[in-house]
Amino acid sequence: MTLEWPGDDDWAAIASWLRPGSPAAVLSGDWELLGAAEVEQANRSGRVHHLVIRTKDGERIGTVSYQRSGRIGGFTVGGAIGSPELWRRGYGAEAVVLLVDYLFHQLDAHRVQVTTAGYNKGIIRLMTKTPFTVEGILRDHCYLDGRYHDAIVWGLLRDEHYASLKPSDDNRVLNVGLDDFVPEDDKTQARAILAAHLATPGRRTALTAYLDDHTRTAEAAETTGTAKAIEATASEEADGPAPARGAA
């Protein structure tokens, strides 16, 4: 399973999964009345970021999302698997794991938060098996079947996440291996190419202005130093011992 950035044909699917009354939205306890255009605009504006969940055979089955919250480094995440037939197969759990990895590894997250509906037995059972900590209860946060229900707030800090990690050979975030996406030899060659470019005379870089200033300063200092040395020598000669009286 992979996470991918949405394409033009994904916005309508995401909107349908999150529409009020959809099975996925009901279980999450959170939804917005948005069409495909609004979902796309929300993503392009940076207010929220959705990712599409795809199975290994390329089937589009759901979405996960994140948005910044609180202080610097804080994120809230959510998600939905579209078809009830695909629930309880681990797709949602794996997608959230990949998303959380992405936030901590790539976006330098300090804290990730998840809010779950108090009536969702499956997701609550899943969350109790993760390193997330119950941080609070939102009373009467969700409305379902004619009455209000609480919601549970779960949080995970950066050091808690890394303490819980287990080595994995197939850890992939957005189809990018964290260690081996770019071969080590390519990385070495990239540094060598840049070093050769910087060492070539006449190559302009953002550093050139600073180097030029340094050169001019050094030349001015050297010129000033030479002038002062000549001046000091002339002064010493002028102040030298006077000839003896009566000398021819």
C-alpha positions as CSV (number, residue, x, y, z in Angstrom):
1,M,0.0,0.0,0.0
2,T,1.2,3.5,-0.8
3,L,0.2,7.1,-0.2
4,E,0.2,9.5,-3.1
5,W,-0.5,13.2,-3.7
6,P,-4.0,13.6,-5.3
7,G,-4.3,14.0,-9.1
8,D,-7.0,15.9,-10.9
9,D,-9.3,12.9,-10.9
10,D,-9.0,12.3,-7.2
11,W,-10.7,15.3,-5.8
12,A,-14.2,14.1,-6.4
13,A,-13.5,10.7,-4.8
14,I,-12.1,12.4,-1.7
15,A,-15.1,14.7,-1.4
16,S,-17.4,11.7,-1.7
17,W,-15.6,9.8,1.1
18,L,-15.9,12.8,3.4
19,R,-19.5,14.0,2.6
20,P,-22.0,14.1,5.4
21,G,-23.8,10.8,5.8
22,S,-21.1,8.7,4.0
23,P,-20.1,5.6,6.0
24,A,-16.5,6.8,6.4
25,A,-17.6,10.2,7.6
26,V,-20.1,8.8,10.1
27,L,-17.5,6.6,11.7
28,S,-14.9,9.4,11.9
29,G,-17.5,11.7,13.5
30,D,-16.0,14.6,11.5
31,W,-17.0,15.9,8.0
32,E,-17.4,18.9,5.9
33,L,-19.9,19.7,3.2
34,L,-17.4,20.2,0.4
35,G,-17.5,19.4,-3.3
36,A,-14.5,18.4,-5.4
37,A,-13.6,22.0,-6.3
38,E,-13.7,23.0,-2.6
39,V,-11.5,20.1,-1.6
40,E,-9.0,20.9,-4.3
41,Q,-8.9,24.6,-3.3
42,A,-8.4,23.7,0.4
43,N,-5.4,21.6,-0.6
44,R,-3.9,24.1,-3.0
45,S,-4.3,26.9,-0.4
46,G,-2.4,24.8,2.2
47,R,-5.2,24.7,4.7
48,V,-5.3,20.9,4.6
49,H,-3.3,18.3,2.8
50,H,-5.0,15.1,1.6
51,L,-3.2,12.0,0.3
52,V,-4.7,9.1,-1.6
53,I,-4.4,5.6,-0.3
54,R,-3.7,3.0,-3.0
55,T,-3.4,-0.7,-2.7
56,K,-0.4,-2.5,-4.3
57,D,-2.5,-3.1,-7.4
58,G,-3.2,0.6,-7.7
59,E,-6.8,0.7,-6.5
60,R,-7.8,4.0,-4.9
61,I,-9.5,3.1,-1.6
62,G,-9.4,6.1,0.7
63,T,-7.6,9.2,2.0
64,V,-5.6,10.5,4.9
65,S,-5.0,14.1,5.7
66,Y,-3.0,16.4,7.8
67,Q,-3.0,20.1,8.8
68,R,-0.9,22.2,11.0
69,S,-2.2,23.1,14.4
70,G,-1.1,24.7,17.7
71,R,2.5,25.8,18.0
72,I,5.3,25.2,15.5
73,G,5.6,21.5,14.7
74,G,2.1,20.5,15.6
75,F,-0.2,18.5,13.3
76,T,-3.6,17.0,13.3
77,V,-4.4,14.0,11.1
78,G,-7.5,12.2,9.9
79,G,-8.5,9.7,7.3
80,A,-11.2,7.5,5.8
81,I,-11.5,4.2,3.9
82,G,-14.2,4.7,1.4
83,S,-16.0,1.3,1.1
84,P,-17.2,-0.5,4.3
85,E,-16.2,-3.8,2.6
86,L,-12.6,-2.7,3.0
87,W,-12.8,-1.8,6.7
88,R,-11.1,-3.9,9.3
89,R,-8.4,-5.0,6.8
90,G,-5.7,-2.8,8.2
91,Y,-5.6,-0.3,5.3
92,G,-6.5,2.6,7.5
93,A,-4.0,1.7,10.2
94,E,-1.2,1.3,7.7
95,A,-2.0,4.5,6.0
96,V,-1.9,6.5,9.3
97,V,1.4,4.9,10.2
98,L,2.8,6.0,6.9
99,L,1.4,9.5,7.3
100,V,2.8,9.8,10.9
101,D,6.2,8.6,9.7
102,Y,6.1,11.2,6.9
103,L,5.2,14.0,9.4
104,F,8.0,13.2,11.8
105,H,10.6,12.2,9.2
106,Q,10.0,14.8,6.5
107,L,8.2,17.7,8.1
108,D,10.0,17.6,11.4
109,A,6.8,17.3,13.4
110,H,7.1,17.7,17.2
111,R,3.5,16.6,18.0
112,V,0.8,14.7,16.1
113,Q,-2.9,14.6,17.2
114,V,-5.8,12.4,16.3
115,T,-9.4,12.8,17.3
116,T,-11.7,9.8,17.2
117,A,-15.5,9.4,17.7
118,G,-16.4,7.9,21.0
119,Y,-18.7,5.4,19.4
120,N,-16.1,4.0,16.9
121,K,-15.2,0.7,18.5
122,G,-12.7,-0.4,15.8
123,I,-10.7,2.8,15.7
124,I,-10.6,3.1,19.5
125,R,-9.3,-0.5,19.8
126,L,-6.7,0.3,17.1
127,M,-5.5,3.4,18.9
128,T,-5.0,1.6,22.2
129,K,-2.5,-0.6,20.4
130,T,-0.4,2.4,19.3
131,P,2.0,4.6,21.2
132,F,-0.5,7.5,21.1
133,T,-1.6,8.8,24.5
134,V,-5.2,9.7,25.5
135,E,-4.9,13.4,26.2
136,G,-8.5,14.4,26.7
137,I,-12.3,13.9,26.1
138,L,-14.3,16.4,24.0
139,R,-17.8,16.1,25.5
140,D,-20.7,15.9,23.0
141,H,-18.4,16.6,20.1
142,C,-20.1,14.2,17.7
143,Y,-23.8,13.8,16.8
144,L,-25.2,10.4,15.6
145,D,-28.5,8.5,15.8
146,G,-30.3,11.3,17.5
147,R,-27.9,12.2,20.2
148,Y,-24.5,13.6,21.0
149,H,-21.3,11.5,21.7
150,D,-17.9,12.3,23.1
151,A,-14.7,12.3,21.1
152,I,-11.3,11.2,22.3
153,V,-8.1,13.2,21.7
154,W,-4.9,11.2,21.2
155,G,-1.4,12.7,21.0
156,L,2.0,11.5,20.1
157,L,5.3,13.4,20.7
158,R,8.4,13.1,18.6
159,D,10.6,11.3,21.1
160,E,7.7,8.8,21.8
161,H,7.4,8.1,18.1
162,Y,11.1,7.4,17.6
163,A,11.2,5.3,20.8
164,S,8.5,3.1,19.4
165,L,9.9,2.5,15.9
166,K,11.0,-0.9,14.7
167,P,13.4,-1.4,11.8
168,S,11.6,-2.1,8.6
169,D,13.0,-2.9,5.2
170,D,9.8,-1.9,3.4
171,N,9.1,1.4,5.1
172,R,7.9,3.7,2.4
173,V,6.5,7.2,2.7
174,L,4.9,8.7,-0.5
175,N,6.7,6.0,-2.5
176,V,10.1,7.3,-1.3
177,G,12.4,5.0,0.7
178,L,13.9,7.0,3.6
179,D,17.3,5.6,3.1
180,D,17.8,4.2,-0.4
181,F,15.7,6.3,-2.8
182,V,18.9,8.0,-4.1
183,P,21.9,5.6,-4.3
184,E,24.9,6.6,-2.1
185,D,27.1,6.8,-5.2
186,D,24.8,9.3,-6.8
187,K,25.0,11.5,-3.6
188,T,28.8,11.3,-3.7
189,Q,28.9,12.3,-7.4
190,A,26.5,15.2,-6.8
191,R,28.8,16.6,-4.1
192,A,31.8,16.2,-6.4
193,I,30.1,18.0,-9.3
194,L,29.2,20.9,-7.1
195,A,32.7,21.1,-5.7
196,A,34.2,21.1,-9.2
197,H,31.8,23.8,-10.2
198,L,32.7,26.0,-7.3
199,A,36.4,25.6,-7.8
200,T,36.2,26.7,-11.5
201,P,37.4,30.3,-11.9
202,G,34.7,32.7,-13.1
203,R,31.7,30.7,-11.9
204,R,29.2,33.0,-10.4
205,T,27.5,31.9,-7.2
206,A,25.6,33.6,-4.3
207,L,29.0,33.6,-2.5
208,T,30.8,35.6,-5.2
209,A,29.7,39.0,-3.8
210,Y,31.0,38.1,-0.3
211,L,34.3,36.7,-1.8
212,D,34.7,39.9,-3.9
213,D,34.1,42.1,-0.8
214,H,36.7,40.0,1.1
215,T,39.2,40.4,-1.7
216,R,38.7,44.1,-2.0
217,T,39.1,44.4,1.8
218,A,42.2,42.4,1.9
219,E,43.8,44.3,-1.0
220,A,42.9,47.6,0.7
221,A,44.4,46.4,3.9
222,E,47.5,45.3,2.1
223,T,47.8,48.6,0.2
224,T,47.3,50.6,3.4
225,G,49.8,48.5,5.2
226,T,52.4,49.1,2.5
227,A,51.8,52.9,2.6
228,K,52.2,52.9,6.3
229,A,55.4,51.0,6.2
230,I,56.9,53.5,3.6
231,E,55.7,56.4,5.8
232,A,57.3,54.9,8.9
233,T,60.6,54.4,7.1
234,A,60.7,57.9,5.9
235,S,59.9,59.2,9.4
236,E,62.7,57.2,10.9
237,E,65.2,58.6,8.3
238,A,64.0,62.1,9.0
239,D,64.4,61.7,12.8
240,G,67.8,60.0,12.6
241,P,70.9,61.2,14.5
242,A,72.1,64.7,13.4
243,P,75.7,65.1,12.0
244,A,78.4,66.0,14.6
245,R,79.3,69.7,14.9
246,G,82.3,70.7,12.9
247,A,82.2,67.8,10.7
248,A,83.4,68.7,7.1
